[in-house]
Each structure stands twice: as C-alpha cells, then as structure tokens.
Amino acid sequence: MSQPDPRMPTALPLVLYDSSCGLCAASVTWLLRRDRPRADAARFAPLTGSTAAGLLSAHPWLHTVNSVIWLPAHGGTPLVRSEAVLAMLRYLGGPWQVLAALGRLVPRRLRDTLYATVARHRHRLFPARCLVPAPEWRPRFLD
C-alpha cells in the first residue's frame, strides 16, 4: 500500500485552525502531544494560509464558519465545531475515542452551543500566542 503524499492536503486528515487564537494554538499542541507516530498523521494549517484558501474555495459554505475545521482524509465531508472536536478525539483513538463516544451522547445542538460560547470569549480568555511547532512537528504544518 502506498504512503499518503503529505504535500496533498486532502490525502491526510487536516485541521484548519485560527492562528491568532491562544486556545486554538494550545489545542493544536495538545493534539500533537497525544498523537502517536504514523504514516497517516494529521496535518495542520492556519485558516489564513494558502492551504486553507484553496480548500475553502472548494467548500464555500465554510467561509461563514468561525470554528476549527476537520477535513477527513481523501476528501470526506468537512466537520466543524463540536463535530470537528469529536472527530479529532476519535482520530487519537484509545481512551480519547471513548470520550468522543460519550460526547456524541450529548445532543449536537447543546454541544455546538457550548462550543459557540467558548469560541465567542476565546480571545479574551486565552491571549493570542504564536504557535511555534517543535522541530519534529514542523513537517506536519502547511501554509
């Protein structure tokens, strides 16, 4: 079986995140620290970068979304808000997959309301900080 091409943003799972958000930077770092090494490891790109611009042009409805976006490998349907967070937990596997399953028991409307509340106050609660990936993580970041 051939390895996914890491230069192709849709060949691997991709997380689009707000690069001016301290909570988003902390979340990306949290995810990277818990991710096990694998050939199909998720990639990360800021919402303001060229990778996101190209992908968002393919999914115009995403331009109105103020959320983290999870793009599954090989062109699956993009997930936003709480669905994106649950997809990231499922991606990590192990006990995180159990937490994702428990999260799915909460109605999506309630999960997304909670997500929106935190998102609305994230810049005030979590000061902006530049995400500088560790050298071993740099190949997983796209512009």
VENTAWO-V714085 format. One line per field, one symbol per residue. phi: phi as a letter, one per 20 degrees, with the letter a starting at -180 (. if undefined). psi: psi as a letter, one per 40 degrees, with the letter a starting at -180 (. if undefined). burial: I if it has 16 or more other ideal C-beta (glycine too) atoms within 10 Angstrom, else O. A space follows every 10 residues. Layout:
phi->???
psi->???
burial->???
This chain:
phi->.effeffefe fcgcdecffd dffffffffg fffefefafe ffdcbffeef ffgfffffcg fffeedbfcd dffmmfffdc lfffffffff gfmlffffff fffffegggf gfffgfffff dffefcggbf edffgfegfe ddf
psi->hiiiheehde diihhhihee hddddddddd dddehihidf iiiihideid dddddddegd dedehgiihh hiiffihiii bddddddddd ddabdddddd dddedhhddd dddddddddd eddddgiiih hhiideedee hi.
burial->OOOIOOOOII IIIIIIIIIO IIIIIOIIIO IIOOIOOOOO IIIIIIIOIO IIOOIIOOOO OIOOIOIIII IIIOOOOIII IIIIIIIIII IIOOOIOOOI OOIOOOOOOO IIOOIOOOIO OIOOOIOOOO IOOOOOIOOI IIO
